[in-house]
């Protein structure tokens, strides 16, 4: 049986192991659609040596009009195989933010049964700040074998979120900015209502990120941030955001704090905020 891997690895740890058999580095950079930035193009300009590009916006259910919704197990497995990621590999994911979209890749791998995944502490910003080597151009690895085993406990859909409004069996925490949560700031995607899921709590994902290192805060401070937001981590938690990406940061933070079964509402505000019959609250959490 494979030994467990740490959820978070340092730049020093990774630098000393680059190129070793069974270790795959993946750049999972994704940018919001209103930024004008392209994660794949940035990857081609500069990435960690040997890093493949994990396309958060491309590994998806292509039949669903919502952004980057989770694909089937077969589609996910095929995507991993094309990247040269095998079921036995230890995958280290990172992004150009420090800690944002890498958490989506971390969660997707776990969602499909792959626990041998870590996030690089501080991501590309910390790596470059330490003057470590980067490369440019595409990276190709030999095709591998990847077996995907779907874990439904880590995923929530619209019907489940609607049912939870009545039961309140699960706490919902929103990773978007306070302005978007309260409905006072515009959404980056056109056509969405402002506000939040009734009963949900606000914890912008950057509040659990260290502004100096760009990596996660210590576990005790992460746990305190959830408590301050009105979330009891010992009870079931569902993380939401704009489109299921930065929600992964909250799920990862809970994992670091010892709560490993947080789910993500994949459609998030891109689905809930559409015009329709989903109820919306505005203003502070209540």
VENKA-V59136 format. One record per residue. PHI is phi in radians with two decimals (* if undefined). Layout:
[[PHI] [PHI]]
//
This chain:
[[*] [-1.19] [-1.29] [-1.05] [-1.92] [-1.25] [-1.20] [-2.28] [-2.15] [-1.47] [-1.08] [-1.10] [-1.01] [-1.23] [-1.01] [-1.39] [-2.14] [-0.95] [1.52] [-1.37] [-1.11] [1.49] [-2.03] [-2.15] [-1.77] [-2.30] [-1.54] [-1.94] [-1.13] [-2.42] [-2.09] [-1.04] [-1.14] [-1.62] [-1.57] [1.29] [-1.83] [-2.19] [-1.07] [-1.14] [-1.10] [-1.15] [-1.06] [-1.15] [-1.32] [-2.83] [-2.56] [-1.06] [-0.93] [1.40] [-1.30] [-1.54] [-1.80] [-1.55] [-1.47] [-0.99] [-1.50] [-1.93] [-1.54] [-2.70] [-1.45] [-1.17] [-1.48] [-1.68] [-1.26] [-1.25] [-1.20] [0.61] [-1.28] [-0.98] [-1.44] [-1.24] [-1.05] [-1.14] [-1.16] [-1.13] [-1.04] [-1.10] [-1.14] [-1.15] [-1.10] [-1.20] [-1.45] [1.45] [-1.71] [-1.76] [-1.05] [-1.57] [-1.32] [-1.61] [-1.75] [-1.96] [-1.83] [-2.61] [-2.55] [-1.40] [-1.51] [2.06] [-2.68] [-2.68] [-1.25] [-1.00] [-1.19] [-1.14] [-1.11] [-0.99] [-1.18] [-1.10] [-1.08] [-1.16] [-1.01] [-1.80] [1.50] [-1.77] [-1.54] [-1.48] [-2.43] [-2.28] [-1.88] [-1.35] [-1.12] [1.53] [0.94] [-1.10] [-1.01] [-1.22] [-1.01] [-1.29] [-1.09] [-1.59] [1.03] [-1.48] [-1.18] [-2.25] [-2.21] [-2.18] [1.58] [-1.27] [-2.07] [-2.17] [-2.05] [-1.11] [-1.06] [-2.13] [-2.02] [-2.30] [-1.84] [-1.78] [-2.11] [-1.19] [-1.99] [-1.09] [-1.10] [-1.66] [-2.27] [-2.22] [-2.07] [-1.02] [-1.08] [-1.17] [-1.21] [-1.13] [-1.09] [-1.21] [-1.04] [-1.48] [-1.52] [0.88] [-1.21] [-2.12] [-1.40] [-2.00] [-2.16] [-1.88] [-1.53] [-1.22] [-1.09] [-1.06] [-1.13] [-1.19] [-1.04] [-1.44] [1.50] [-1.73] [-2.06] [-1.23] [-1.41] [-1.26] [-1.88] [-1.19] [1.54] [-1.73] [-1.26] [-1.68] [2.15] [-2.63] [-1.15] [-0.94] [1.51] [-1.36] [-2.02] [-1.82] [-2.51] [-0.91] [-1.02] [-1.24] [-1.31] [-1.94] [-1.92] [-1.28] [-1.15] [-1.44] [-1.62] [1.19] [-1.82] [-1.22] [-1.16] [-0.99] [-0.97] [-1.13] [-1.28] [-1.13] [-1.04] [-1.15] [-1.12] [-1.16] [-1.10] [-1.09] [-1.42] [1.57] [-1.88] [-1.66] [-1.11] [-1.38] [-1.80] [-0.99] [-2.26] [-2.03] [-1.74] [-2.30] [-2.87] [-1.44] [-2.57] [1.47] [-1.74] [-1.20] [-1.00] [-1.08] [-1.12] [-1.16] [-1.10] [-1.17] [-1.04] [-1.09] [-1.04] [-1.10] [-1.47] [1.73] [-2.00] [-1.70] [-2.07] [-1.12] [-1.74] [-2.14] [-1.45] [-1.15] [-1.20] [0.78] [-1.23] [-1.07] [-1.76] [-1.11] [-1.42] [-1.11] [-0.99] [2.79] [-1.76] [-1.26] [-1.23] [-2.28] [-1.87] [-2.16] [1.45] [-1.09] [-1.05] [-2.59]]
//
